[in-house]
Amino acid sequence: MRKILLGLLLASPLALAAPPKLISAEEFGADWPFTTEEMHLQCLPGNAVVVTDPETGRMYAVNGAASGKARQLGLDPLDQVWAESESIPGTKVSVGTVIKAGLALCN
């Protein structure tokens, strides 16, 4: 019984989330921060912005709110799919545009 209740508690944030939106490198152009061509973008309760790789099904935290829930939701580290910046070596491409698009889904 405990396992069932725990499973329901862990799954509940995903059940309350708005449906994901497919986003792509083509759509974002030079602002695309991922190493994959497409991602599913979603806003979970609490303004937690996440992306899911449609090929692998792996979900990644994009903003601080999602990072705080990473363990609870079983999210993978964003670094696994976060692209390196070509213009500033040693840094990553900004995820700001993706966070903005994700937060728009929260409303």
C-alpha positions as CSV (number, residue, x, y, z in Angstrom):
1,M,0.0,0.0,0.0
2,R,2.8,2.4,0.8
3,K,4.5,1.8,-2.5
4,I,1.2,2.6,-4.3
5,L,0.7,5.9,-2.4
6,L,4.4,6.9,-2.9
7,G,4.0,6.2,-6.7
8,L,0.8,8.3,-6.8
9,L,2.5,11.2,-5.0
10,L,5.5,11.1,-7.3
11,A,3.4,10.9,-10.4
12,S,1.0,13.7,-9.4
13,P,3.1,16.7,-10.6
14,L,3.2,15.1,-14.1
15,A,-0.5,14.4,-14.1
16,L,-1.3,18.1,-13.3
17,A,1.1,19.4,-16.0
18,A,0.0,21.0,-19.3
19,P,0.6,18.9,-22.4
20,P,4.1,19.1,-23.9
21,K,4.9,21.3,-26.9
22,L,7.3,20.1,-29.6
23,I,10.1,22.6,-30.1
24,S,13.0,22.3,-32.6
25,A,16.4,23.6,-33.6
26,E,14.8,24.9,-36.8
27,E,12.3,27.0,-34.8
28,F,14.9,28.5,-32.3
29,G,17.7,28.9,-34.8
30,A,21.0,30.1,-33.2
31,D,19.3,30.2,-29.8
32,W,18.9,26.4,-29.8
33,P,20.7,25.1,-26.7
34,F,20.5,21.4,-27.1
35,T,22.4,18.7,-28.9
36,T,19.3,17.1,-30.2
37,E,17.1,18.4,-33.1
38,E,13.8,18.3,-31.2
39,M,12.6,18.4,-27.6
40,H,9.2,18.3,-25.9
41,L,8.8,21.4,-23.7
42,Q,6.6,21.3,-20.7
43,C,5.8,23.3,-17.6
44,L,5.1,21.3,-14.5
45,P,3.3,22.7,-11.4
46,G,5.4,25.3,-9.6
47,N,6.7,26.8,-12.9
48,A,9.1,23.9,-13.3
49,V,10.3,24.0,-17.0
50,V,11.5,20.6,-18.4
51,V,12.3,19.2,-21.7
52,T,12.0,15.6,-22.9
53,D,14.0,14.0,-25.6
54,P,11.3,12.4,-27.9
55,E,13.7,9.7,-29.0
56,T,14.9,8.5,-25.6
57,G,12.1,9.7,-23.4
58,R,14.6,11.1,-20.9
59,M,13.4,14.3,-19.1
60,Y,15.7,17.2,-18.1
61,A,15.3,20.1,-15.8
62,V,15.7,23.5,-17.6
63,N,15.2,26.1,-14.8
64,G,15.8,26.3,-11.1
65,A,12.3,25.3,-10.1
66,A,12.6,22.0,-12.1
67,S,16.2,21.4,-10.8
68,G,14.7,21.6,-7.2
69,K,12.3,18.7,-8.2
70,A,14.9,16.7,-10.2
71,R,15.3,13.9,-7.7
72,Q,11.5,13.7,-7.0
73,L,10.7,13.5,-10.7
74,G,13.7,11.4,-11.8
75,L,15.1,14.0,-14.1
76,D,18.4,13.6,-15.8
77,P,21.2,16.3,-15.7
78,L,20.7,18.9,-18.4
79,D,24.5,18.7,-19.2
80,Q,23.8,15.5,-21.1
81,V,22.0,17.4,-23.9
82,W,23.1,21.0,-23.3
83,A,25.2,22.3,-26.3
84,E,28.5,24.0,-25.9
85,S,28.7,27.6,-27.1
86,E,30.7,28.1,-30.3
87,S,31.1,31.8,-29.8
88,I,32.3,31.6,-26.2
89,P,34.5,28.5,-25.7
90,G,34.0,26.7,-22.3
91,T,30.4,27.9,-21.9
92,K,27.0,26.6,-22.8
93,V,24.4,28.1,-25.1
94,S,21.8,30.1,-23.0
95,V,18.6,28.3,-22.1
96,G,16.9,31.6,-21.5
97,T,14.7,31.5,-24.6
98,V,13.6,27.9,-23.8
99,I,12.8,28.9,-20.2
100,K,10.7,31.8,-21.5
101,A,8.8,29.6,-23.9
102,G,8.3,27.0,-21.1
103,L,7.0,29.6,-18.6
104,A,4.5,30.7,-21.3
105,L,3.0,27.2,-21.1
106,C,2.4,27.6,-17.4
107,N,-0.3,30.1,-17.9
